[in-house]
């Protein structure tokens, strides 16, 4: 086998192995009971709809909102 082809096969094999390892790790974390409890808690906290202070003070976001309002008029 040519060295170039062999090195590419090794590179693709390492990439596939790392991807599968990461997917396995994330699936194990997601199936954990502590993750499910934290996820439900985060969903409950997020559904309260409290705007953050940084979102209301963001100048870029304010400019974007003003631009959107001008476009609708």
C-alpha positions, -999 to 999 in steps of 0.1 A, spaced: 0 0 0 13 35 -9 24 56 21 0 84 11 -30 61 11 -20 44 43 -16 78 61 -50 89 49 -66 57 61 -50 62 95 -63 98 96 -98 88 87 -97 59 111 -86 81 140 -113 107 131 -140 80 130 -128 65 163 -127 98 180 -162 107 167 -176 74 179 -159 78 213 -174 113 217 -208 101 207 -206 72 232 -195 95 260 -223 120 253 -249 93 252 -237 80 285 -239 115 301 -273 121 286 -287 88 300 -275 96 335 -302 105 360 -284 136 373 -283 150 338 -320 145 334 -327 162 367 -305 192 358 -320 194 323 -355 195 338 -344 222 362 -329 243 334 -361 239 314 -382 251 343 -359 281 349 -358 290 313 -396 289 309 -400 317 334 -391 341 306 -369 365 327 -348 386 304 -312 389 314 -296 423 321 -270 418 294 -297 412 267 -315 444 275 -282 464 275 -268 451 242 -264 480 218 -261 457 188 -293 439 197 -310 473 202 -299 485 168 -311 453 152 -345 456 168 -348 492 157 -339 482 121 -365 454 122 -391 479 135 -383 504 106 -386 476 81 -421 466 93 -434 502 91 
